[in-house]
Every structure is written in C-alpha cells, then in structure tokens.
Amino acid sequence: MFVLAINASPRINGNTDILIDKVLEGFISKGCDSEKIYLDKLNIAAYRDDLPQDDFNNVLEKIKAADILILGSPIYFGSMTAQLKTLIDRFQSVWEDKIFRGLNFSHKRQKGIFISVQGDKKSSYFDNARSIIKNFFAVTGIEYSNELFCTECEDKQDVLNNNDLLQEAFEMGKDFSF
Ligand SMILES: Cc1cc2nc3c(=O)[nH]c(=O)nc-3n(C[C@H](O)[C@H](O)[C@H](O)COP(=O)(O)O)c2cc1C
C-alpha cells in the first residue's frame, strides 16, 4: 500500500507537517510505503490556456500511483492555501477527460484523507476547504475517507500541545482500513 502525502503549507515543520507525519507514522507502523511532497517547493503554474512545462505532471503521476492520498493544508483566509488550490485547478484536464470523454483518472480504488489546521476556534471555518477537497476527490474518483482538523493552532508547532490529536493522527494511519 502506497501512501502519498502532500503538504500545502509553506511552513516546514509547522502544524500541518507535524500532523501529516503522525498519520504517516501510523501507516508506516503497519508496513505501508510512503512519500511526502512539499508543494511549496515545486514549480506549479496557475491554470491558463498556454501552460508551461512544470512540476505538475510529476505530481499527477504520483497521485495516480497512490492508494491513499493525504492532502494537508492550513486555513488561509477561510480556505486552503493558494499552493493547494493551484494544484487542484490544474486537474481541469482530468475533469474534461471525465465529463467529455468518459475517461477515469485512475482504474484502481483510491482513498483520501484531508488534514487542516487553523488559528481560530470555530471549526465551521474548515467547511469551505473541505468542500473544495470533496469536489477534487469526486473528479478524480478518490473516496473521501477521513479528516483531521486542529483549531487554535496559530503559532508554529502549536499542535504539539494537543496530545489527544497527535494520538488520533497516529491511530488514523494505524487503523486505516482500505
Ligand atoms: C496568510 C494567512 C492566512 C490565514 N488565515 C487564517 C484564517 O482565515 N483562519 C484561521 O483560523 N487561521 C488563519 N491563519 C492561521 C494559520 O491557519 C495557522 O497559523 C496555521 O497553524 C498554519 O499552519 P502551518 O503551521 O501548517 O503552516 C492564517 C495564516 C496565514 C499565514
């Protein structure tokens, strides 16, 4: 089982990164292979008609190869980061293949997990980002299987103060049923 994690936060070793690592630890504890990608380190242009050669196809192929996809993003102004939205918008060709040509993105079963963190207390602020992720998963045929949200995580590594959530993250990977 191959687990691909995409961290869309530009803050390395920040809250999203820590939660992703905990979930991966759980998956690794039961023998899964894994890879983590930092989206901010890649060159992926925003969607346009005349797209340049960039890192998008490489990421698309990795997502296609994954059995389980973890998408992690902090909340920025009530949504996901621009890095993640930019990646998702680039799947427009996948949407066109599906709608106009009846082609599926992947022929195998794939499951997805969404991880998000925010400074605010109100958990309804995750709704917007969750809805975009669900839209993306619907287009790619990835099953929205689980989610992990952390509120009141403003400063770098605040999530380390939440032992229950870290445990929940580990168990999410360890107990994940495919
Ligand atoms: C540009 C920007 C916008 C943000 N917007 C929100 C927001 O709308 N709501 C919120 O609760 N937190 C917001 N935050 C706080 C981040 O979600 C918070 O710092 C989070 O822990 C960052 O995650 P990371 O450590 O994985 O990068 C914002 C932070 C930045 C830098």
The ligand as a Tripos MOL2 file, in Angstrom:
@<TRIPOS>MOLECULE
LIG
   31    33     1     0     0
SMALL
NO_CHARGES

@<TRIPOS>ATOM
      1 C1         -1.9020   34.1430    5.0680 C.3       1 LIG1
      2 C2         -2.5260   33.5080    6.2740 C.ar      1 LIG1
      3 C3         -3.8990   33.4700    6.3870 C.ar      1 LIG1
      4 C4         -4.5080   32.8650    7.4880 C.ar      1 LIG1
      5 N1         -5.8700   32.8190    7.5540 N.ar      1 LIG1
      6 C5         -6.4770   32.1900    8.5970 C.ar      1 LIG1
      7 C6         -7.9040   32.0950    8.6640 C.ar      1 LIG1
      8 O1         -8.6330   32.5440    7.7960 O.2       1 LIG1
      9 N2         -8.4480   31.4850    9.7580 N.ar      1 LIG1
     10 C7         -7.6850   30.9670   10.7600 C.ar      1 LIG1
     11 O2         -8.2400   30.4300   11.7150 O.2       1 LIG1
     12 N3         -6.3200   30.9970   10.6980 N.ar      1 LIG1
     13 C8         -5.7010   31.6070    9.6470 C.ar      1 LIG1
     14 N4         -4.3220   31.6510    9.5610 N.ar      1 LIG1
     15 C9         -3.5250   30.9670   10.5930 C.3       1 LIG1
     16 C10        -2.9900   29.6100   10.1080 C.3       1 LIG1
     17 O3         -4.0330   28.7620    9.6890 O.3       1 LIG1
     18 C11        -2.1940   28.9730   11.2490 C.3       1 LIG1
     19 O4         -1.0840   29.7780   11.5720 O.3       1 LIG1
     20 C12        -1.7250   27.5570   10.9600 C.3       1 LIG1
     21 O5         -1.2040   26.9860   12.1210 O.3       1 LIG1
     22 C13        -0.6560   27.4770    9.8900 C.3       1 LIG1
     23 O6         -0.3620   26.1220    9.6690 O.3       1 LIG1
     24 P1          1.1190   25.5570    9.3890 P.3       1 LIG1
     25 O7          1.8870   25.6800   10.6760 O.co2     1 LIG1
     26 O8          0.9450   24.1620    8.9500 O.co2     1 LIG1
     27 O9          1.6640   26.4050    8.2950 O.co2     1 LIG1
     28 C14        -3.7080   32.2950    8.5010 C.ar      1 LIG1
     29 C15        -2.2970   32.3530    8.3910 C.ar      1 LIG1
     30 C16        -1.7130   32.9480    7.2960 C.ar      1 LIG1
     31 C17        -0.2020   32.9870    7.1820 C.3       1 LIG1
@<TRIPOS>BOND
     1     1     2 1
     2     2     3 ar
     3     2    30 ar
     4     3     4 ar
     5     4     5 ar
     6     4    28 ar
     7     5     6 ar
     8     6     7 ar
     9     6    13 1
    10     7     8 2
    11     7     9 ar
    12     9    10 ar
    13    10    11 2
    14    10    12 ar
    15    12    13 ar
    16    13    14 ar
    17    14    15 1
    18    14    28 ar
    19    15    16 1
    20    16    17 1
    21    16    18 1
    22    18    19 1
    23    18    20 1
    24    20    21 1
    25    20    22 1
    26    22    23 1
    27    23    24 1
    28    24    25 2
    29    24    26 1
    30    24    27 1
    31    28    29 ar
    32    29    30 ar
    33    30    31 1
@<TRIPOS>SUBSTRUCTURE
     1 LIG1         1 GROUP 0 **** ****
